[in-house]
Amino acid sequence: MIQFDAVTIIIPHLGADKQQEYSLDQCWTSLRETVPDIKIIVATNGRQCLEHRHTSDVDIGDQGQCKAVNAAVQTTNTEWIFVTNDDMIYAPFWWQRLTSFYTTSLYKNILCVSPKLVEPRKGAPTFIVEPFGGAGGDFQKQKYLDYTDKKEKTDVLYVSGFNLPFLIRRDLWNTIGGYDVNYDPWGSNSDSDLEYKIKLAGIQPYQSQNSLVYHFSQTSGTSYPDNQGYWNKNWDYFIEKWGFPRTDNGIWEASFLIPTKEEGRRFLPKWEGKYKYNVRFETN
């Protein structure tokens, strides 16, 4: 297991309404209950934040989750960074299960790993669907904790995959430059862009199959109809930057292959292939 003093937890927070404040409160409480010795940084962004009982360690003023996370990381010096949405709930032993790879040489090249998400409605193919409520006041915390306590431990500990929340080693984060702030203010496609950069650096992201995190989902505002224009802008920006549209095939499993320069890729950073572990740069 990675030691607590070797990691910092980053929570970007918009706080535009009472649901988002409720979400942060539940997320914060669950982290303090399960990993009380890990430092947490709440990074507020935008001037919509309502009053809440959690001190904001970083406040960037303008709205932008990418800017908020990047700024928060700059205030830390830990070897590992853990980035979470503010509407994710953590059960006992999630950290121990997430980081068990650190004790075995079999998974020594894992520099980025996500827990497996549980959501109240159907979402990505890698998520578990269980109706434990959400930010609307119907969250059934004890029911969720009972579920994780009884969930059988799988024999397959890690498979290829990527989603928020995620744990990433600092040197990898620094190499790829963190989030691309051009996806702000709403941040859609920024996680996909980050995943592409991780793979381009030569790292295969993994997902822990026995570390479960509950996600209220759909409380950030990204999916609101009024923000469709931002989503379209970011989709176009991804294509402009990379030279091709983001794939939906294998994006959650982190199994997609990246086109080469000869196949039209425009993004050609000097750090490409730096880690050279097990990622091929090809098309599907």
N, C-alpha and C positions, 0 to 999 in steps of 0.2 A: 504494500500500500504506500502511496505517496504521502509523506508527512504533511500535517496540516500547515506548518509554517512555510511550506514550499509552494503554496498556491494562494491566489487571490480570486474571490468570486466577484464578478461584475454584473450588476443589474441595471440596465438602461430603463428609465422610467419617464413616461410622458405625463401621466396623471391628469388626463383631460376630463375625467368624470369619476363619479363615486365607484363605479365598477372597477376601474383601473386602480383606484386607491385601495379598494377591498382586496384586489388581486395581490398587490404589493404586500399588504399586511399579512396575507396568508402565506405568500412565498417566503417573506422574511422570517416569519414565525417558524415555519417548517425547517428552514436552514439553521436557525438558532437552536432548535430542538435536536437536530441530527448531527450538525457539525459546528458546535459552538466555538471551537478554537480556530476556525478558518476566518480570515478577515474578509468582510463584505464591503464593497463600494457600491452605493446607489448613485447612478449617474443620471441626473435629471436633465431634460432637454425641452426647450420651449417654455413659454411663460404661462402655460395652462394649468400647471400643477396646483392642486388643492393642498390645503394643509394636511400633513400626515405626521405621524409620530416618529418617523425615521429620518434621521439627519442625512441630508444630501451631501455626500463627500465631494462630488463633482457636479457642477452646474454649468453647462455650456451656453445657456441663454437661448440660442436659436434651436428650433426643433430639428432633430436628426439623430436617429439611433446609432448610425455608423460613427458620426462625430463623437457622440457621447461615449461609446465603448472605446474608441481609439484614445480619447482624452483620459479616460479612467485608467487604461492600461499604462499610459505614460507616467502615472503617479505611483506605479508599483515597481518592485524589483524582484518579485518571486519567479522561480523557475517555470512555474505553470500558471496558466490563466484559465478560469472557468467562466464562460459567458452563458447567462440564462435570461430568458424572458421573465418579466415580473409577474406572470400568471402561471408559474410552474410550481408544483407542490412536491416536497421531498419527504420520503418515508425513511424510517430507521434503516441503517446499513447500506443505503444507496451508494455512499462514497466508497466504502470498503469493496463493494461488488464492482463498482465502475473501475477502480484502480488496481484490481487484483493482478492485472497484466504486469505490473511493476515487479512482481516477485518471481516471474518465470521468463526464461530466455526464449521460450516459444514465441512470445509476443514482444520481443525486445524493441522492435522497430515501430511500435505504436506511438506516434507523437500527437495524434488527434483521435479522440474517442468520445462518442455520445452515449448517453443512456437510452433505453427504449421508452418511447412515450406511450402513455395511456391517455385517451381522449374520450369525451362524452358522446361524440358523434363521429361518423365515418370520415376519415381523413386520408393520410398517405398510406400506401400499402404496407409499410413497415410498422405502423402504429397498432396498438391494441385498442379496441372500442369497448368501453365500460361506462355506463351512465352514472357517474358519481356527482353530477351537477357541475356548476361553474360559478362565474362571477356575479350571477344574478341573484345570489342569496340562497341558492339551493344546494351549495356544496356540502356533500356528506363526507366529511373528513374521516371520521371513525370507520365508516364503511370502506373507504379507500385503504386505510391503514390495515384493516382486517384482511382485505384482499391481498395486499402485498405480503403480509405475514404468512398467508396460507399458500401463496403462489409457489409452485414447485421450482426448485432450482434446475435450470437446464444444463445438460451436459456440454452443449455448445456455448462457450462463453462469449466469443466474439465473432462477428461476421462483418463483411464490408457494409458500411453505411455512414450517413451523416445527417444530423439534424440538430437544431437547438434543443436543449443546451449542449454545449460541447466543452471538452477539456483539451487545451492545446499547449504545447511546450513553447516557451517564450522565444527561443531562437527561431522556430518555424514561423511564429507570428511576425517577428521582426523581419525575417527574410521576405515574406510576401507582402509586408506593409499593412497588415491588418485589413480592416474594411475599406472599401472604396467609397469615399464620402460623396461621390457624384450620384449615388443612389438615394441620398437624403432629399427631401425631409421624411418621406414615409418608408424608405428602405427596402421596398419590394425588389426582389432579385439580388439583393446584396449578399444574402447567405449563399445563393447559388454561385455567385461570382467568387466568394471566398472559398467555396468548395473546389471550384475549378482551379483556383490558384494553389490550393493545397496539393491537389493532384499533379499540377504542372510542376511543382517543386520536387516531385518524386515521392510523395507520401500518400499511402493508401489510408483514408479515414476508416475507422471501425465503429461498430455499435456493440455495446455490451448487452447481452440478452437477458441478464438476470439483475440488472440495475434499472428499476422502473421509476419513472417520474410522471406525475399526473399534470396534464396541461389543460387549463380551462378552454383555451383556443378561441379565436375570433373576438378577442377583446382589445386588440391593439389599435384598430382603426384602419389598418392597411386594406382590409377587404370591404370597407364601406363603399357603396356606390358612388358617393361624392368624390372618392379618391381614385376612381378608375383612370382619370387622366394621368395621375402620377405613375400608376402601374404601367400604362402604355408608354410613357416617357422612358421609364427604366428598362422596359423590354427592348425598346429601340436602342437605348444606350448600350445595353449588353451586346447587341448585334454589331453596333458600330465599333465597340472596343475589341471584341473577340473575332469578328469576321463571320460569325454564324449565330443562329439562334440557340438559346439554351435548350438542351434536350430535356424531355420529360421521361425518356426511356433510361431507367437506371439512376436517376438523379437522387432518389432516396436511398438506394442501395449503394451509391457511390461506385457503381460498376461501369459507368459510361467511359468511353475512350475519347481523347481529345485530338481533334484534327491537327495535322502538322502544318508548317509554314507552306509547304508545297500544296497542301489541300485547302489553303485559304485563310489560315489563322493569322490574324494581325497582331495579336498581343504576344510579343516576343521578349520577355524580360531576361536580363542577364543571369538571373538565378534559376532559370528553367533547368530542371533535372538535377538540382544541387544535391539532393539526398539519394536519388537513384536506387530506391529500394525495390519496388515491384509495380510501377505504373508504366504502361505503354502509351505513347503519344500517337494514337491512330484514330481513324474514324470507325464507327460501328460497321 
